[in-house]
C-alpha cells in the first residue's frame, strides 16, 4: 500500500499549497466586515486591533478551518472513490453516505437538546454515526461470500440512499418546526463552526487521510483490473476494504460537521487528473488540497452573493458543479467508459 511520492510532485504540490494559502486569506478577509490582508498579518503577529482580532480568532478562523477540512475530505475521498470504481463520475456520496448522514441529522434535529456542548454536538454526532452505519449496511448487503463486487456495492448504495432520502423527507414533513433548519443543513449550511467542531473533526480526518495517502500505489494497480492487480502482488480485497473505509470515514466526518455539499468530490479530482495526470500517488494529495481551496472559494461566494444574507454553500457548489458534471458525462461517454 505504501510508496514514495514521485519527484514530479513538487511543482504541483507547491502550486496547490499556494492556491490554498490564497483562498485561506480570502476567506479570512471577506465577510460582513472586510479585514485588509495587512491587518490580518498584524493579527497573526499579535498586534492587530482588538475588534478585528476577536472577529478573526473567534468567528472566521474556526469557520475557515472547518470548511477547508471538509473540502479536503470531500476532494480526497472523491479521488479515492473514482479510482476504486474506475469511473470518473463516482463521488463521495455514491454508496449512500450522504443520505445516511442526512437521515441521522434530521432525527437528531427532531429532539429538543439542551444548550450544552453535547447538545450542540448531537446533530453532527448523529450524522456521523448514521453515515458509518450506512457504509456498514451497504457493504454487508453487497457482500457475496468473501467478496464485495463493485456493481453490487453501487446498487446497494443507490437502494439504501433512496430509502434514507424518503425517510428523511417523511420526518421533515412531520417535524414542521425543524424543516428550515434541516433544509439548510441538507444544502450544506455551516451551522457549527466553532473550535469545538474543528477539534472534533480532526481525529477522524487524520485517520482517513492517512489511509488515503498510503493507497495511491494500490489505486494505480487497480486501474488495470482486479485480476491483473492481483497478479502484480496486490491483495485486492484488503486494499479495496481499506480504501473504502478511509474514504467513507472522511466523507462521513465532513458531512457530519459541514452538511451535504455536492460536486466537490466529483469536480476537483477530475480537474487534478486532467492537469497533472492519473498517478494516484499525486492525485490523492492534490485533490485533498484542491478540495479545500474549492470549498473555501465557494463559501466566499456564498457569503457575498446576496449579502448580508448567506447562501448555503451547497447551493453554490451545485450551481457550479452541475454543468461540469454534464460535461464530464459527455466526455466519459465519448471516451468509452460505458
Secondary structure, 3 states (H helix, E strand, C coil): CCCCCCCCHHHHHHHHHHHHHHHHHHHHHCCCCCCCHHHHHHHHHCCCCHHHHHHHHHHHHHHHHHHHHHHHHHHHHHHHHHHHHCCCCCCCCCCCHHHHHHHHHHHHHCCCCCCCHHHHCHHHHHHHHHHHHHHHHHHHHHEECCEECHHHHHHHHHHHHHHHHHHHHHHHHHCHHHHHHHHHHHCCCCCCCCHHHHHHHHHHHHHHHHHHHCCHHHHHHHCCCHHHHHHCCCCHHHHHHHHHHHHHHHHHHHHHHHCCCCCHHHHHHHHHHHHHCCCHHHHHHHHHHHHHHHHHHHHHHHHHCCCCCCCCHHHHHHHHHHHHHHHHHHHHHHCCCC
